Every structure is written in C-alpha cells, then in structure tokens.
Amino acid sequence: MNNTVKKFLDYLKYERNYSDNTIIGYHNHLTLFTNFIYIKKINNINDIDYNIIRNYINYLYENNYSPKSICNHISSLRSFFKYLKNEELIKNNPMILIENPKLEKKLPKYLYYEDLEKILNTPDLNTNTGIRDALILELLYVTGIRVSELVNIKIQDIDISNQKIKITGKGNKQRIVMYGKKCQELLDKYLNIRNLLLKDNNDYLILGVKGKKINDRVIRNIINNLSIKAGLNLKISPHTFRHTFATHMLNEGADLRSVQELLGHENLSTTTIYTHVTNERLRNVYLHSHPRARG
C-alpha cells in the first residue's frame, strides 16, 4: 500500500505538476487512510470496498474532523482510487458512490478598494526587496493567479510587448493572464534590479533574499508583514488577492465566463461563489440608497 501511495504522489508531482503543498496534503490524507486500513487488517487493495470507505468516513466524524476537512480527505481518496483504476491496479473503484458531506457555503473574503490601495502602496520602492514585494502584490491582484502559480513564473513566460503571462496551473493546464500599465512599470523596475538579487543561475521571475526561487511560505510572510505595516486589522493571504481580483472584475461588469477562464477554474460552478459576493454588495447598496428600502 505504501509503495502504491508513493507512486501516486510521484504521478501528481511529475506528471500533473501539483504544488508541494498540495502533495503534502495528499500525503497526509493517504497516510491516515493507510493506517486505518492497516488497523482493519486489510492486506489486498482490491478488498477495499464501499463499506470500508464509509467506515473510514465515520471514523473521521468520530474523531471530530470538520465537514470541510472530511471533504478534503474524500477528494484525496477519490483521486487516488481513480489513479489506481486507470493504472488497472484495482478492479472496482470504491469511491464511485461516495458523496461529500454538505458544507455551509462561506463567502470568500476580499479587500475593499481603500484597504487594497493601502497595502499595494506599502512596499518601499527605494529598496530592491521593496520593488520585488510591490510586484508580488500587484501580480497577485491584477492577474488573480494562485501563489503556487506566481512562484513558478519564469522570465520566458512573460510576453512584455503584449503584457501577457503564460501560467501553468493545476493539473499542468496552461492559460494566459493579462496585466496593465502599473504592473508593467513595476515589472520593468524589478527586471532592472533582478540581477542584483540573483545568486545562482535560474529563470524564475520572483527571487528570495538568497537569490533563489522564492517559495509560498515566504510570500505569505511578506504579505502578512506588509498588512501589519499598512495598519490593516485583517488576516490577508495570497488567496485574498485572488478573491479580490474576481470580486472587483465582476463589480466592474466582467462576465462570469471570462473570470472563470482568467482564474483557471475547471468548472463554472466554482466561479459562481463570487456572484454571491457581488449580489451581497448590491443588496447593501440598495438598502443604503433606495428611499423605500430605508426604514
């Protein structure tokens, strides 16, 4: 079982190009499942059926895992057993009839324009790292890309003349995102000083202080520190900028299908969560503006 899990994780890393954080998540989920199977004394992977999976899900509930966490575990198992079936390592997929627990939909948190401007203007453009940090924030906001996609941008992925970037997203799928004049100005400044940050020969756009490819954790720390410096009493993550991008695009009249493509969502249903955000905004505007809505 452990060797099979390792092969699956290698498949996600080398063939599907999943991020390190995503692979760690799969590893943790499958390790817990493997331990459960071991306790149940199941030695043959073909002996894992629907009832065993249901027992495992009940085990997660009994150990106080949240519905969202259980959904993540189920998603990992679904991908794992789909892989096993495609590789003809199992006869039947026990996950086919397994459904996710129902979740209470939470609206994504995004930044209002005023708070957004505060943090975007916080980096010190008189320093090399300040220019880099300003570019990080600008790219996250103006393109809506994931932090895992940002750290993997290479110089050759950028079409400066047309202000476009080729992004490699989940499942190794590629898409094109656009950026504007302000981002171009920051990009030009950064490229002029990038060689001063570079310590070893690599093509990655965003570099850490050691001159190597920056990682997700460092970017999260940068954003957290800039948020504090900007005086924002908010918990801001790289994904907050992605939510802000989508919300602002829809607020300004972009159609849902275009936002879906720019975000790299496989299904339109994933993007529709942002319509709830914009609808809530419209409701608040109505309640505060229409004479008959005010009590």
RAJO-V929605 format. One line per field, one symbol per residue. phi: phi as a letter, one per 40 degrees, with the letter a starting at -180 (. if undefined). psi: psi as a letter, one per 20 degrees, with the letter a starting at -180 (. if undefined). burial: # if it has 24 or more other ideal C-beta (glycine too) atoms within 12 Angstrom, else .. A space follows every 50 residues. Layout:
phi: ???
psi: ???
burial: ???
//
This chain:
phi: .cccccccccccccbcfccdcccccddcccccccccccccfccbccccbd cccccccccccccgccdcccdccccccccccccccccfcbcbcccdccbc ccbccbcccbccdcccccccccdcccbccccccccdccccccbgcccccc cccbdcccbccbfbbcbbbcggcbabbbabccccccccccccbdccccbb cabcccbcccgbdcbdcccccdccccccccgccbcbbdcdccccdccccc cchccccccdcccgccbcccccdcccccccccccccccbcdcccc
psi: ghhggghghhghghhikqrggghgggggghgggghghghilohphiioag hggghgghggghkkqqhgghgggggghggghgghghjkiqgqoiigjpqq qpqppppqprpqgghghghhjgqojiqghggghhhggggggihjqqhhhg ijpqgiipnhhjlqpppobqkjpqrpqrragghhghgggghhihhhhphr orjpgpqahjjrpqrggghghggghhgghikplqoprhhhhghgggghgh hjjqqhgghgghhkphqhhhhihhhhghhhghghgghihphiip.
burial: #..##..##.##.....##.###..##.##.###.##.......#..##. .##..##..#.........#.##########.##....##..###..#.. .......#.##...##..##.##....####################### ###...##......######....#.###...##.##.###.##..##.. .#.#####....####.###.##..##..#.#...############### ...#.#..#######.....#.###.##..#..............
//
